C-alpha cells in the first residue's frame, strides 16, 4: 500500500494531501494556544464616539474630523441622524448595480467561504480526485496515467468538487461575527 501511495504518478496529489494535513495540524496548534488562523477570537476594540456621545448634535465637519471620513459621507450621516426632511436617498432606479455575473471567484466557489478554508477544500479535492482517477486507471490498465494527463483531470475534478463543497461548508459557517463585551 505504501509503495502504491509513493508512486510517481501520485506525487502531486500526495503533496496536496500532505498540505491539508499540515494545515490541520497547524490549526490545531494555533487553537491549543488560544489563537486561530482566522484571527483573534476577542475581536477588535473600536474606539470613537457613538450615537450616545452626541454624534447627532455634531456638524458634518465635526463628524468628518472625529470619524476621519469623507465630508460627503459625514453630511449623509448628519442628515440621517437629524432626520432632515430635505435629505433624499438615491432612488433604487439610479443606484449602481452590483455585478453578480459568473466570474472566476464564482466558478471556483471562493465567494462562499474564507480563503484559508477554500484552500483546504481545494487541496483536499485535488488530492482525492487525483488519487481516485489514478487508482481507477491503475485497476483497469495496470499502470497510472502520465502526470500531464492526470494533473488536469485532478484539477478539473477539484474545481467542480471544491465549488460544491465550499457552498455546503458556507451553510455551516456563521454569517455574522460579533463580540460580547
N, C-alpha and C positions, 0 to 999 in steps of 0.2 A: 504494500500500500504506500509506504513512504517513497519507494522507488518511483511509483506512478506519479505521486504529487510533486516530486522533484524533477520530473521530465522537462526537457527544454521547451516543449510545446505549451506547458502550463506556467512558465516563469512569469510573464506579465500579470497573469491572473492571481498567482500566489503572492506576488508583491503587493497587489491591491488588497488581498485578504490580510496580509501581514500589516498593512497600513491601517485597516479597520481595527484590528486587534490592538495596535499601538494607540490609536485614538481612544479606544475603550479603556485601556489601562491608564492612559494619561488623564482622562476624565475622572476615573475612579480615584486616582491620586489627588487630583485637584479638589474633589468633593471631600475626601478624607481630611484635608487641611482647611476646609471651610471656604474653598474657592470654587469657581466654575469657569469653564471656557466661555460661558455666556455672560460673565461679568460678576460683580459683587452682588450678593443677594440683598444687601441692605438698601440699595438704591441710592441715588444721588440726592444730596441735600440742596435744595434750591432756595437761595436767599433772595429776598426782594419784597417790594411792597405788595400786599394783597388788596383785594377789593375792600376788606375791612379797614385798611390803613388809609382811608380817604382817597383812594385812587380816583374815585368818581368826582372828587372835588378838584382834581388837578387839571391844569390846562393841557392841551395837546403837546405843547412844547415841553412842559414838565414831565409828562408821561414818556415822551420820546427820550428825554435825557435820563430819567430814572430807570427805564427798562432797556435803554440802549437799542432802540428800534427806529425804523424809518419814520419820519414825521407823518407821512400819509397813513401809515398803519396806526400811529398814535391818534390821528384825527378820527379814524374809524372806531377805535376803542373808546375814545372820549364820547363820540356820538352815541354809541351803543349804551354806555354807562349812564349817560344823561337822558336817554330816550328822546333824543332830539327829533321832533316831528319832521324836520326838513331833510333828515338823513334818509337816503334811499339806497337799499342794497342793489347790486347789479341784478337785473332780471335774469331768470334762468335761460331765456332765449338768447341773451347776449353773453352768457357765461362761456368760458373757454372749455371745450370738451377735452376730456382725458382719453387718450388712446388706450383702448383695451384690445388692440389687434394681436395677432399671433407673432410676437417677437421671439427672439432666441430664448429669453428667460421663460416665456410661456411654454415653449416647446420642451424645454428641459425640466420644467416644473420648479424652477428656482424662486418663483414669487410666493410660493406657499409656505416655505419653511426657512429658518435661518441658514446662513451659508455653511456653517460647520455641520449641521445636521444633513444638509443636502450633499455635501462632500462625502460624508459617511455612507449615506444611502447610495450615491452613485458608485463609490468604490466597492461596496458590498454587491451591488447589482452587476458591476463589471466582472468581479471575481466569480460570482455564482453563475452568470450566463456563460462566461468563457470556459469555466471548468465543466459545465453541463454540456456545452457543444463539443468540447474536446473529448469528454468521456463517451458521448454518444457516437462520435465518429470512430473512436478507438474500438468501441464494442462492435461496430458494424464492419469497419475496414481493417482493423488490426493495427492501424497506425494513426497518428494525430495529424491534423491539418498543419500546414506551414503557418508561421505567425502572421504572414502578410494576408492570409485568409481568415484565420481565427480571430485576430485582433479586431478587424472591422465588424465581424459577426458579433463578438462580445460587446463592442462599442454600441452597435445598433440595439442589441438587447438591453444594454444598460440604460440607454436613453429612454426607451419605452418603459422599462420597469421602474426606473427612478422617478420618472414623471408621475406614474400612477401611485407609487409608494409615497412620494412627497405629498401628494394630495391627501392620502389616507392618514399619514402621520400628522398633517396640519390640523386635521379634525380633533386630534388628541391634545394639541398644544393649547395653552390658554391664549385668549385673544388680547387681554389687557395685562400689563404689568403694573402692579400697584405696590405701595409701601405703606405699611401701617406704622404710624409714628406715635 
